[in-house]
Amino acid sequence: MRRRIIGWAIQVLALLLVAHLGIGISAAGFVPLLEAAVVLALVNLTVRPLVALLTLPLNLLTLGLFGWVVSGLMLWLTSALVPGFHVAGFVPALEGAVILGLVSGVANWVIR
């Protein structure tokens, strides 16, 4: 349970970083950012496995790189569900997903 809370806190900090980079992702405040982190976690838990299964052939064809596209789509979906959290389009969503993945991966690696 503690590891999940730490992982969620890392996700919030990574979203905060992405929102302040000026790549087309913004949050109206800290509360929408927290809501976006919760919704993104729920979207990744529920919707992402189905989308990943449906896009499996394309993911295999691109040697896993299409996974970044799926992550970007999940971030974009999160912006549609959370008022106050905005992603300007697909390219910013893709860039944000890459940054989120890298920051979260490095932070989780450091913590372990």
Backbone atoms as SQL, in Angstrom:
CREATE TABLE atoms (id INTEGER PRIMARY KEY, chain TEXT, resi INTEGER, resn TEXT, atom TEXT, x REAL, y REAL, z REAL);
INSERT INTO atoms VALUES
  (1, 'A', 1, 'MET', 'N', 0.823, -1.195, 0.000),
  (2, 'A', 1, 'MET', 'CA', 0.000, 0.000, 0.000),
  (3, 'A', 1, 'MET', 'C', 0.863, 1.253, 0.000),
  (4, 'A', 2, 'ARG', 'N', 1.927, 1.221, 0.794),
  (5, 'A', 2, 'ARG', 'CA', 2.825, 2.372, 0.867),
  (6, 'A', 2, 'ARG', 'C', 3.491, 2.638, -0.479),
  (7, 'A', 3, 'ARG', 'N', 3.875, 1.570, -1.163),
  (8, 'A', 3, 'ARG', 'CA', 4.534, 1.707, -2.469),
  (9, 'A', 3, 'ARG', 'C', 3.588, 2.345, -3.492),
  (10, 'A', 4, 'ARG', 'N', 2.302, 2.010, -3.428),
  (11, 'A', 4, 'ARG', 'CA', 1.323, 2.603, -4.348),
  (12, 'A', 4, 'ARG', 'C', 1.131, 4.085, -4.077),
  (13, 'A', 5, 'ILE', 'N', 1.131, 4.461, -2.809),
  (14, 'A', 5, 'ILE', 'CA', 0.986, 5.877, -2.470),
  (15, 'A', 5, 'ILE', 'C', 2.204, 6.654, -2.947),
  (16, 'A', 6, 'ILE', 'N', 3.375, 6.087, -2.774),
  (17, 'A', 6, 'ILE', 'CA', 4.591, 6.735, -3.262),
  (18, 'A', 6, 'ILE', 'C', 4.557, 6.842, -4.785),
  (19, 'A', 7, 'GLY', 'N', 4.105, 5.784, -5.449),
  (20, 'A', 7, 'GLY', 'CA', 3.986, 5.816, -6.908),
  (21, 'A', 7, 'GLY', 'C', 3.010, 6.878, -7.379),
  (22, 'A', 8, 'TRP', 'N', 1.902, 7.024, -6.660),
  (23, 'A', 8, 'TRP', 'CA', 0.928, 8.058, -7.021),
  (24, 'A', 8, 'TRP', 'C', 1.520, 9.446, -6.797),
  (25, 'A', 9, 'ALA', 'N', 2.274, 9.633, -5.712),
  (26, 'A', 9, 'ALA', 'CA', 2.917, 10.922, -5.447),
  (27, 'A', 9, 'ALA', 'C', 3.936, 11.251, -6.539),
  (28, 'A', 10, 'ILE', 'N', 4.638, 10.259, -7.004),
  (29, 'A', 10, 'ILE', 'CA', 5.576, 10.459, -8.113),
  (30, 'A', 10, 'ILE', 'C', 4.812, 10.875, -9.366),
  (31, 'A', 11, 'GLN', 'N', 3.676, 10.248, -9.597),
  (32, 'A', 11, 'GLN', 'CA', 2.840, 10.589, -10.745),
  (33, 'A', 11, 'GLN', 'C', 2.379, 12.051, -10.666),
  (34, 'A', 12, 'VAL', 'N', 1.989, 12.495, -9.473),
  (35, 'A', 12, 'VAL', 'CA', 1.557, 13.886, -9.286),
  (36, 'A', 12, 'VAL', 'C', 2.711, 14.836, -9.581),
  (37, 'A', 13, 'LEU', 'N', 3.894, 14.532, -9.061),
  (38, 'A', 13, 'LEU', 'CA', 5.053, 15.389, -9.305),
  (39, 'A', 13, 'LEU', 'C', 5.447, 15.393, -10.783),
  (40, 'A', 14, 'ALA', 'N', 5.350, 14.250, -11.435),
  (41, 'A', 14, 'ALA', 'CA', 5.654, 14.181, -12.862),
  (42, 'A', 14, 'ALA', 'C', 4.634, 14.987, -13.673),
  (43, 'A', 15, 'LEU', 'N', 3.353, 14.915, -13.296),
  (44, 'A', 15, 'LEU', 'CA', 2.329, 15.724, -13.967),
  (45, 'A', 15, 'LEU', 'C', 2.581, 17.208, -13.739),
  (46, 'A', 16, 'LEU', 'N', 3.006, 17.566, -12.537),
  (47, 'A', 16, 'LEU', 'CA', 3.340, 18.957, -12.237),
  (48, 'A', 16, 'LEU', 'C', 4.481, 19.437, -13.125),
  (49, 'A', 17, 'LEU', 'N', 5.486, 18.606, -13.294),
  (50, 'A', 17, 'LEU', 'CA', 6.613, 18.944, -14.178),
  (51, 'A', 17, 'LEU', 'C', 6.148, 19.126, -15.609),
  (52, 'A', 18, 'VAL', 'N', 5.353, 18.198, -16.095),
  (53, 'A', 18, 'VAL', 'CA', 4.868, 18.262, -17.475),
  (54, 'A', 18, 'VAL', 'C', 4.010, 19.505, -17.691),
  (55, 'A', 19, 'ALA', 'N', 3.195, 19.846, -16.700),
  (56, 'A', 19, 'ALA', 'CA', 2.320, 21.014, -16.830),
  (57, 'A', 19, 'ALA', 'C', 3.114, 22.315, -16.847),
  (58, 'A', 20, 'HIS', 'N', 4.288, 22.318, -16.239),
  (59, 'A', 20, 'HIS', 'CA', 5.088, 23.539, -16.204),
  (60, 'A', 20, 'HIS', 'C', 6.113, 23.637, -17.327),
  (61, 'A', 21, 'LEU', 'N', 6.221, 22.625, -18.167),
  (62, 'A', 21, 'LEU', 'CA', 7.192, 22.662, -19.260),
  (63, 'A', 21, 'LEU', 'C', 6.738, 23.510, -20.444),
  (64, 'A', 22, 'GLY', 'N', 5.450, 23.782, -20.534),
  (65, 'A', 22, 'GLY', 'CA', 4.947, 24.602, -21.631),
  (66, 'A', 22, 'GLY', 'C', 4.865, 23.872, -22.960),
  (67, 'A', 23, 'ILE', 'N', 4.522, 22.588, -22.929),
  (68, 'A', 23, 'ILE', 'CA', 4.430, 21.816, -24.172),
  (69, 'A', 23, 'ILE', 'C', 2.996, 21.651, -24.644),
  (70, 'A', 24, 'GLY', 'N', 2.065, 22.358, -23.989),
  (71, 'A', 24, 'GLY', 'CA', 0.665, 22.255, -24.385),
  (72, 'A', 24, 'GLY', 'C', -0.184, 21.522, -23.379),
  (73, 'A', 25, 'ILE', 'N', 0.371, 21.252, -22.209),
  (74, 'A', 25, 'ILE', 'CA', -0.372, 20.621, -21.123),
  (75, 'A', 25, 'ILE', 'C', -0.390, 21.610, -19.972),
  (76, 'A', 26, 'SER', 'N', -1.592, 21.872, -19.459),
  (77, 'A', 26, 'SER', 'CA', -1.703, 22.851, -18.378),
  (78, 'A', 26, 'SER', 'C', -2.751, 22.405, -17.368),
  (79, 'A', 27, 'ALA', 'N', -2.621, 22.960, -16.168),
  (80, 'A', 27, 'ALA', 'CA', -3.584, 22.696, -15.094),
  (81, 'A', 27, 'ALA', 'C', -3.961, 24.031, -14.476),
  (82, 'A', 28, 'ALA', 'N', -5.232, 24.164, -14.119),
  (83, 'A', 28, 'ALA', 'CA', -5.738, 25.414, -13.559),
  (84, 'A', 28, 'ALA', 'C', -5.313, 25.591, -12.107),
  (85, 'A', 29, 'GLY', 'N', -4.701, 24.624, -11.519),
  (86, 'A', 29, 'GLY', 'CA', -4.254, 24.706, -10.135),
  (87, 'A', 29, 'GLY', 'C', -3.778, 23.341, -9.673),
  (88, 'A', 30, 'PHE', 'N', -3.497, 23.268, -8.373),
  (89, 'A', 30, 'PHE', 'CA', -2.983, 22.006, -7.839),
  (90, 'A', 30, 'PHE', 'C', -4.079, 20.954, -7.696),
  (91, 'A', 31, 'VAL', 'N', -5.293, 21.382, -7.374),
  (92, 'A', 31, 'VAL', 'CA', -6.404, 20.434, -7.201),
  (93, 'A', 31, 'VAL', 'C', -6.730, 19.715, -8.520),
  (94, 'A', 32, 'PRO', 'N', -6.855, 20.437, -9.652),
  (95, 'A', 32, 'PRO', 'CA', -7.073, 19.702, -10.908),
  (96, 'A', 32, 'PRO', 'C', -5.922, 18.758, -11.253),
  (97, 'A', 33, 'LEU', 'N', -4.715, 19.127, -10.823),
  (98, 'A', 33, 'LEU', 'CA', -3.568, 18.255, -11.058),
  (99, 'A', 33, 'LEU', 'C', -3.695, 16.966, -10.245),
  (100, 'A', 34, 'LEU', 'N', -4.127, 17.090, -8.999),
  (101, 'A', 34, 'LEU', 'CA', -4.361, 15.891, -8.174),
  (102, 'A', 34, 'LEU', 'C', -5.477, 15.036, -8.763),
  (103, 'A', 35, 'GLU', 'N', -6.556, 15.700, -9.204),
  (104, 'A', 35, 'GLU', 'CA', -7.656, 14.964, -9.825),
  (105, 'A', 35, 'GLU', 'C', -7.182, 14.262, -11.098),
  (106, 'A', 36, 'ALA', 'N', -6.353, 14.944, -11.877),
  (107, 'A', 36, 'ALA', 'CA', -5.835, 14.342, -13.109),
  (108, 'A', 36, 'ALA', 'C', -4.984, 13.118, -12.795),
  (109, 'A', 37, 'ALA', 'N', -4.202, 13.171, -11.731),
  (110, 'A', 37, 'ALA', 'CA', -3.379, 12.017, -11.359),
  (111, 'A', 37, 'ALA', 'C', -4.255, 10.829, -10.962),
  (112, 'A', 38, 'VAL', 'N', -5.329, 11.101, -10.224),
  (113, 'A', 38, 'VAL', 'CA', -6.239, 10.013, -9.819),
  (114, 'A', 38, 'VAL', 'C', -6.943, 9.437, -11.045),
  (115, 'A', 39, 'VAL', 'N', -7.466, 10.325, -11.906),
  (116, 'A', 39, 'VAL', 'CA', -8.184, 9.859, -13.096),
  (117, 'A', 39, 'VAL', 'C', -7.235, 9.126, -14.044),
  (118, 'A', 40, 'LEU', 'N', -6.009, 9.628, -14.196),
  (119, 'A', 40, 'LEU', 'CA', -5.039, 8.954, -15.060),
  (120, 'A', 40, 'LEU', 'C', -4.732, 7.560, -14.534),
  (121, 'A', 41, 'ALA', 'N', -4.605, 7.425, -13.222),
  (122, 'A', 41, 'ALA', 'CA', -4.373, 6.101, -12.638),
  (123, 'A', 41, 'ALA', 'C', -5.556, 5.174, -12.907),
  (124, 'A', 42, 'LEU', 'N', -6.776, 5.698, -12.771),
  (125, 'A', 42, 'LEU', 'CA', -7.969, 4.880, -13.030),
  (126, 'A', 42, 'LEU', 'C', -8.108, 4.524, -14.507),
  (127, 'A', 43, 'VAL', 'N', -7.799, 5.482, -15.380),
  (128, 'A', 43, 'VAL', 'CA', -7.852, 5.219, -16.823),
  (129, 'A', 43, 'VAL', 'C', -6.820, 4.168, -17.195),
  (130, 'A', 44, 'ASN', 'N', -5.616, 4.278, -16.632),
  (131, 'A', 44, 'ASN', 'CA', -4.574, 3.291, -16.921),
  (132, 'A', 44, 'ASN', 'C', -4.930, 1.917, -16.360),
  (133, 'A', 45, 'LEU', 'N', -5.726, 1.894, -15.319),
  (134, 'A', 45, 'LEU', 'CA', -6.129, 0.632, -14.707),
  (135, 'A', 45, 'LEU', 'C', -7.281, -0.037, -15.452),
  (136, 'A', 46, 'THR', 'N', -8.169, 0.767, -16.044),
  (137, 'A', 46, 'THR', 'CA', -9.375, 0.209, -16.654),
  (138, 'A', 46, 'THR', 'C', -9.356, 0.226, -18.182),
  (139, 'A', 47, 'VAL', 'N', -9.103, 1.367, -18.769),
  (140, 'A', 47, 'VAL', 'CA', -9.219, 1.521, -20.223),
  (141, 'A', 47, 'VAL', 'C', -7.963, 1.053, -20.951),
  (142, 'A', 48, 'ARG', 'N', -6.803, 1.358, -20.405),
  (143, 'A', 48, 'ARG', 'CA', -5.545, 1.059, -21.087),
  (144, 'A', 48, 'ARG', 'C', -5.358, -0.423, -21.447),
  (145, 'A', 49, 'PRO', 'N', -5.688, -1.368, -20.535),
  (146, 'A', 49, 'PRO', 'CA', -5.500, -2.773, -20.928),
  (147, 'A', 49, 'PRO', 'C', -6.311, -3.166, -22.165),
  (148, 'A', 50, 'LEU', 'N', -7.526, -2.668, -22.278),
  (149, 'A', 50, 'LEU', 'CA', -8.347, -2.978, -23.450),
  (150, 'A', 50, 'LEU', 'C', -7.751, -2.364, -24.711),
  (151, 'A', 51, 'VAL', 'N', -7.328, -1.109, -24.624),
  (152, 'A', 51, 'VAL', 'CA', -6.726, -0.449, -25.784),
  (153, 'A', 51, 'VAL', 'C', -5.414, -1.135, -26.154),
  (154, 'A', 52, 'ALA', 'N', -4.632, -1.512, -25.153),
  (155, 'A', 52, 'ALA', 'CA', -3.370, -2.211, -25.424),
  (156, 'A', 52, 'ALA', 'C', -3.619, -3.560, -26.096),
  (157, 'A', 53, 'LEU', 'N', -4.661, -4.256, -25.689),
  (158, 'A', 53, 'LEU', 'CA', -4.991, -5.532, -26.320),
  (159, 'A', 53, 'LEU', 'C', -5.427, -5.341, -27.766),
  (160, 'A', 54, 'LEU', 'N', -6.251, -4.326, -28.012),
  (161, 'A', 54, 'LEU', 'CA', -6.727, -4.073, -29.372),
  (162, 'A', 54, 'LEU', 'C', -5.607, -3.612, -30.306),
  (163, 'A', 55, 'THR', 'N', -4.607, -2.946, -29.754),
  (164, 'A', 55, 'THR', 'CA', -3.508, -2.441, -30.588),
  (165, 'A', 55, 'THR', 'C', -2.268, -3.331, -30.511),
  (166, 'A', 56, 'LEU', 'N', -2.404, -4.516, -29.972),
  (167, 'A', 56, 'LEU', 'CA', -1.265, -5.415, -29.823),
  (168, 'A', 56, 'LEU', 'C', -0.525, -5.705, -31.135),
  (169, 'A', 57, 'PRO', 'N', -1.219, -5.996, -32.232),
  (170, 'A', 57, 'PRO', 'CA', -0.471, -6.239, -33.478),
  (171, 'A', 57, 'PRO', 'C', 0.372, -5.029, -33.912),
  (172, 'A', 58, 'LEU', 'N', -0.192, -3.844, -33.771),
  (173, 'A', 58, 'LEU', 'CA', 0.550, -2.642, -34.136),
  (174, 'A', 58, 'LEU', 'C', 1.717, -2.415, -33.182),
  (175, 'A', 59, 'ASN', 'N', 1.514, -2.731, -31.918),
  (176, 'A', 59, 'ASN', 'CA', 2.582, -2.597, -30.935),
  (177, 'A', 59, 'ASN', 'C', 3.714, -3.578, -31.229),
  (178, 'A', 60, 'LEU', 'N', 3.368, -4.790, -31.628),
  (179, 'A', 60, 'LEU', 'CA', 4.394, -5.768, -31.993),
  (180, 'A', 60, 'LEU', 'C', 5.131, -5.345, -33.256),
  (181, 'A', 61, 'LEU', 'N', 4.403, -4.779, -34.204),
  (182, 'A', 61, 'LEU', 'CA', 5.001, -4.333, -35.457),
  (183, 'A', 61, 'LEU', 'C', 6.004, -3.202, -35.235),
  (184, 'A', 62, 'THR', 'N', 5.719, -2.336, -34.270),
  (185, 'A', 62, 'THR', 'CA', 6.609, -1.196, -34.002),
  (186, 'A', 62, 'THR', 'C', 7.586, -1.484, -32.867),
  (187, 'A', 63, 'LEU', 'N', 7.671, -2.741, -32.467),
  (188, 'A', 63, 'LEU', 'CA', 8.584, -3.179, -31.407),
  (189, 'A', 63, 'LEU', 'C', 8.336, -2.443, -30.089),
  (190, 'A', 64, 'GLY', 'N', 7.073, -2.192, -29.780),
  (191, 'A', 64, 'GLY', 'CA', 6.696, -1.590, -28.520),
  (192, 'A', 64, 'GLY', 'C', 6.567, -0.084, -28.516),
  (193, 'A', 65, 'LEU', 'N', 6.986, 0.573, -29.587),
  (194, 'A', 65, 'LEU', 'CA', 6.931, 2.036, -29.618),
  (195, 'A', 65, 'LEU', 'C', 5.506, 2.571, -29.656),
  (196, 'A', 66, 'PHE', 'N', 4.572, 1.778, -30.143),
  (197, 'A', 66, 'PHE', 'CA', 3.189, 2.229, -30.174),
  (198, 'A', 66, 'PHE', 'C', 2.610, 2.349, -28.767),
  (199, 'A', 67, 'GLY', 'N', 3.264, 1.750, -27.803),
  (200, 'A', 67, 'GLY', 'CA', 2.855, 1.894, -26.408),
  (201, 'A', 67, 'GLY', 'C', 2.878, 3.342, -25.956),
  (202, 'A', 68, 'TRP', 'N', 3.819, 4.129, -26.501),
  (203, 'A', 68, 'TRP', 'CA', 3.861, 5.566, -26.187),
  (204, 'A', 68, 'TRP', 'C', 2.619, 6.256, -26.721),
  (205, 'A', 69, 'VAL', 'N', 2.151, 5.834, -27.878),
  (206, 'A', 69, 'VAL', 'CA', 0.940, 6.416, -28.460),
  (207, 'A', 69, 'VAL', 'C', -0.262, 6.098, -27.570),
  (208, 'A', 70, 'VAL', 'N', -0.335, 4.864, -27.091),
  (209, 'A', 70, 'VAL', 'CA', -1.426, 4.479, -26.194),
  (210, 'A', 70, 'VAL', 'C', -1.360, 5.312, -24.906),
  (211, 'A', 71, 'SER', 'N', -0.174, 5.523, -24.380),
  (212, 'A', 71, 'SER', 'CA', -0.020, 6.352, -23.181),
  (213, 'A', 71, 'SER', 'C', -0.467, 7.783, -23.444),
  (214, 'A', 72, 'GLY', 'N', -0.121, 8.305, -24.614),
  (215, 'A', 72, 'GLY', 'CA', -0.566, 9.648, -24.978),
  (216, 'A', 72, 'GLY', 'C', -2.075, 9.740, -25.091),
  (217, 'A', 73, 'LEU', 'N', -2.688, 8.710, -25.649),
  (218, 'A', 73, 'LEU', 'CA', -4.152, 8.693, -25.739),
  (219, 'A', 73, 'LEU', 'C', -4.800, 8.648, -24.361),
  (220, 'A', 74, 'MET', 'N', -4.189, 7.930, -23.426),
  (221, 'A', 74, 'MET', 'CA', -4.737, 7.868, -22.068),
  (222, 'A', 74, 'MET', 'C', -4.615, 9.234, -21.380),
  (223, 'A', 75, 'LEU', 'N', -3.516, 9.937, -21.633),
  (224, 'A', 75, 'LEU', 'CA', -3.350, 11.279, -21.075),
  (225, 'A', 75, 'LEU', 'C', -4.354, 12.237, -21.680),
  (226, 'A', 76, 'TRP', 'N', -4.579, 12.120, -22.971),
  (227, 'A', 76, 'TRP', 'CA', -5.554, 12.960, -23.669),
  (228, 'A', 76, 'TRP', 'C', -6.968, 12.673, -23.159),
  (229, 'A', 77, 'LEU', 'N', -7.290, 11.410, -22.940),
  (230, 'A', 77, 'LEU', 'CA', -8.590, 11.044, -22.382),
  (231, 'A', 77, 'LEU', 'C', -8.761, 11.627, -20.978),
  (232, 'A', 78, 'THR', 'N', -7.700, 11.606, -20.212),
  (233, 'A', 78, 'THR', 'CA', -7.745, 12.187, -18.867),
  (234, 'A', 78, 'THR', 'C', -8.078, 13.667, -18.928),
  (235, 'A', 79, 'SER', 'N', -7.520, 14.374, -19.899),
  (236, 'A', 79, 'SER', 'CA', -7.812, 15.808, -20.013),
  (237, 'A', 79, 'SER', 'C', -9.269, 16.046, -20.387),
  (238, 'A', 80, 'ALA', 'N', -9.880, 15.106, -21.082),
  (239, 'A', 80, 'ALA', 'CA', -11.297, 15.242, -21.434),
  (240, 'A', 80, 'ALA', 'C', -12.194, 14.988, -20.229),
  (241, 'A', 81, 'LEU', 'N', -11.700, 14.235, -19.249),
  (242, 'A', 81, 'LEU', 'CA', -12.508, 13.867, -18.096),
  (243, 'A', 81, 'LEU', 'C', -12.333, 14.796, -16.895),
  (244, 'A', 82, 'VAL', 'N', -11.220, 15.515, -16.833),
  (245, 'A', 82, 'VAL', 'CA', -10.925, 16.354, -15.662),
  (246, 'A', 82, 'VAL', 'C', -11.027, 17.825, -16.035),
  (247, 'A', 83, 'PRO', 'N', -12.001, 18.532, -15.466),
  (248, 'A', 83, 'PRO', 'CA', -12.073, 19.975, -15.719),
  (249, 'A', 83, 'PRO', 'C', -10.890, 20.676, -15.036),
  (250, 'A', 84, 'GLY', 'N', -10.289, 21.601, -15.762),
  (251, 'A', 84, 'GLY', 'CA', -9.141, 22.323, -15.225),
  (252, 'A', 84, 'GLY', 'C', -7.811, 21.725, -15.630),
  (253, 'A', 85, 'PHE', 'N', -7.827, 20.557, -16.260),
  (254, 'A', 85, 'PHE', 'CA', -6.615, 19.924, -16.778),
  (255, 'A', 85, 'PHE', 'C', -6.766, 19.851, -18.283),
  (256, 'A', 86, 'HIS', 'N', -5.847, 20.468, -19.016),
  (257, 'A', 86, 'HIS', 'CA', -6.015, 20.608, -20.458),
  (258, 'A', 86, 'HIS', 'C', -4.780, 20.117, -21.207),
  (259, 'A', 87, 'VAL', 'N', -5.032, 19.313, -22.227),
  (260, 'A', 87, 'VAL', 'CA', -3.992, 18.882, -23.164),
  (261, 'A', 87, 'VAL', 'C', -4.396, 19.427, -24.526),
  (262, 'A', 88, 'ALA', 'N', -3.513, 20.201, -25.154),
  (263, 'A', 88, 'ALA', 'CA', -3.840, 20.958, -26.357),
  (264, 'A', 88, 'ALA', 'C', -4.049, 20.094, -27.600),
  (265, 'A', 89, 'GLY', 'N', -3.609, 18.874, -27.613),
  (266, 'A', 89, 'GLY', 'CA', -3.781, 18.026, -28.787),
  (267, 'A', 89, 'GLY', 'C', -3.015, 16.724, -28.630),
  (268, 'A', 90, 'PHE', 'N', -2.928, 15.981, -29.723),
  (269, 'A', 90, 'PHE', 'CA', -2.298, 14.673, -29.654),
  (270, 'A', 90, 'PHE', 'C', -0.790, 14.762, -29.460),
  (271, 'A', 91, 'VAL', 'N', -0.139, 15.683, -30.165),
  (272, 'A', 91, 'VAL', 'CA', 1.326, 15.788, -30.051),
  (273, 'A', 91, 'VAL', 'C', 1.744, 16.172, -28.625),
  (274, 'A', 92, 'PRO', 'N', 1.115, 17.190, -28.003),
  (275, 'A', 92, 'PRO', 'CA', 1.457, 17.449, -26.604),
  (276, 'A', 92, 'PRO', 'C', 1.153, 16.256, -25.688),
  (277, 'A', 93, 'ALA', 'N', 0.086, 15.522, -25.980),
  (278, 'A', 93, 'ALA', 'CA', -0.232, 14.338, -25.183),
  (279, 'A', 93, 'ALA', 'C', 0.858, 13.286, -25.329),
  (280, 'A', 94, 'LEU', 'N', 1.353, 13.094, -26.534),
  (281, 'A', 94, 'LEU', 'CA', 2.422, 12.132, -26.772),
  (282, 'A', 94, 'LEU', 'C', 3.710, 12.565, -26.084),
  (283, 'A', 95, 'GLU', 'N', 4.060, 13.843, -26.212),
  (284, 'A', 95, 'GLU', 'CA', 5.260, 14.358, -25.535),
  (285, 'A', 95, 'GLU', 'C', 5.121, 14.227, -24.015),
  (286, 'A', 96, 'GLY', 'N', 3.941, 14.568, -23.503),
  (287, 'A', 96, 'GLY', 'CA', 3.698, 14.452, -22.072),
  (288, 'A', 96, 'GLY', 'C', 3.783, 13.024, -21.593),
  (289, 'A', 97, 'ALA', 'N', 3.269, 12.094, -22.385),
  (290, 'A', 97, 'ALA', 'CA', 3.317, 10.679, -22.005),
  (291, 'A', 97, 'ALA', 'C', 4.757, 10.177, -21.945),
  (292, 'A', 98, 'VAL', 'N', 5.567, 10.601, -22.896),
  (293, 'A', 98, 'VAL', 'CA', 6.976, 10.196, -22.898),
  (294, 'A', 98, 'VAL', 'C', 7.678, 10.748, -21.656),
  (295, 'A', 99, 'ILE', 'N', 7.456, 12.032, -21.370),
  (296, 'A', 99, 'ILE', 'CA', 8.090, 12.644, -20.198),
  (297, 'A', 99, 'ILE', 'C', 7.586, 11.993, -18.911),
  (298, 'A', 100, 'LEU', 'N', 6.261, 11.776, -18.825),
  (299, 'A', 100, 'LEU', 'CA', 5.697, 11.109, -17.637),
  (300, 'A', 100, 'LEU', 'C', 6.303, 9.725, -17.441),
  (301, 'A', 101, 'GLY', 'N', 6.419, 8.981, -18.523),
  (302, 'A', 101, 'GLY', 'CA', 6.981, 7.640, -18.436),
  (303, 'A', 101, 'GLY', 'C', 8.430, 7.646, -17.991),
  (304, 'A', 102, 'LEU', 'N', 9.205, 8.563, -18.552),
  (305, 'A', 102, 'LEU', 'CA', 10.618, 8.632, -18.188),
  (306, 'A', 102, 'LEU', 'C', 10.805, 9.083, -16.740),
  (307, 'A', 103, 'VAL', 'N', 10.108, 10.126, -16.340),
  (308, 'A', 103, 'VAL', 'CA', 10.238, 10.635, -14.967),
  (309, 'A', 103, 'VAL', 'C', 9.760, 9.593, -13.967),
  (310, 'A', 104, 'SER', 'N', 8.612, 8.989, -14.219),
  (311, 'A', 104, 'SER', 'CA', 8.086, 7.976, -13.306),
  (312, 'A', 104, 'SER', 'C', 9.006, 6.765, -13.239),
  (313, 'A', 105, 'GLY', 'N', 9.511, 6.347, -14.378),
  (314, 'A', 105, 'GLY', 'CA', 10.410, 5.196, -14.402),
  (315, 'A', 105, 'GLY', 'C', 11.701, 5.442, -13.635),
  (316, 'A', 106, 'VAL', 'N', 12.315, 6.598, -13.852),
  (317, 'A', 106, 'VAL', 'CA', 13.549, 6.921, -13.149),
  (318, 'A', 106, 'VAL', 'C', 13.295, 7.078, -11.655),
  (319, 'A', 107, 'ALA', 'N', 12.217, 7.766, -11.301),
  (320, 'A', 107, 'ALA', 'CA', 11.910, 7.977, -9.873),
  (321, 'A', 107, 'ALA', 'C', 11.621, 6.648, -9.175),
  (322, 'A', 108, 'ASN', 'N', 10.873, 5.787, -9.801),
  (323, 'A', 108, 'ASN', 'CA', 10.593, 4.471, -9.203),
  (324, 'A', 108, 'ASN', 'C', 11.857, 3.634, -9.083),
  (325, 'A', 109, 'TRP', 'N', 12.749, 3.753, -10.062),
  (326, 'A', 109, 'TRP', 'CA', 14.015, 3.028, -10.027),
  (327, 'A', 109, 'TRP', 'C', 14.877, 3.527, -8.868),
  (328, 'A', 110, 'VAL', 'N', 14.917, 4.851, -8.662),
  (329, 'A', 110, 'VAL', 'CA', 15.703, 5.425, -7.579),
  (330, 'A', 110, 'VAL', 'C', 15.158, 4.998, -6.220),
  (331, 'A', 111, 'ILE', 'N', 13.846, 4.972, -6.087),
  (332, 'A', 111, 'ILE', 'CA', 13.216, 4.624, -4.810),
  (333, 'A', 111, 'ILE', 'C', 13.469, 3.173, -4.440),
  (334, 'A', 112, 'ARG', 'N', 13.486, 2.295, -5.402),
  (335, 'A', 112, 'ARG', 'CA', 13.714, 0.867, -5.118),
  (336, 'A', 112, 'ARG', 'C', 15.156, 0.669, -4.807);
